[in-house]
Amino acid sequence: MGRQSGGNCSGRQNPTIFVAECRGVPLPASAEPAIEPSKGQFAIEAEAKGSCPTDTVVWVNLRSKIYYVNGSKSYGTTKSGAYMCERTSTEAGFRASKPFRPAANS
């Protein structure tokens, strides 16, 4: 079953959901199923560091199959992600993000 708007139409991030809720259109309970971390994936960075003390810990986006190094904008921030050892992530089919470039000082 779906959810229906209770009349509060402010503060929504997704314009499609915003319009649907404001019109009172029932929405599905969950548009996308959650992706659960599997073997070699950790919810906490310290757990990953303990698992691979000699390897780099990266943040993997489970949907896009891209990983990010510490210091990059998306490290630890994507909605569906986990911490992994870099070697394990590449073996699992993840690829590195585009090279990280710090913002230029103007």
HELIX and SHEET records of a PDB file:
HELIX    1   1 PRO A   15  CYS A   22  1                                   8    
HELIX    2   2 GLU A   45  SER A   51  1                                   7    
HELIX    3   3 GLU A   86  GLU A   91  1                                   6    
SHEET    1   A 2 GLY A   2  ARG A   3  0                                        
SHEET    2   A 2 LEU A  27  PRO A  28 -1                                        
SHEET    1   B 4 GLY A  81  CYS A  85  0                                        
SHEET    2   B 4 VAL A  57  ASN A  61 -1                                        
SHEET    3   B 4 ILE A  66  VAL A  69 -1                                        
SHEET    4   B 4 ARG A  95  ALA A  96  1                                        
END                                                                             
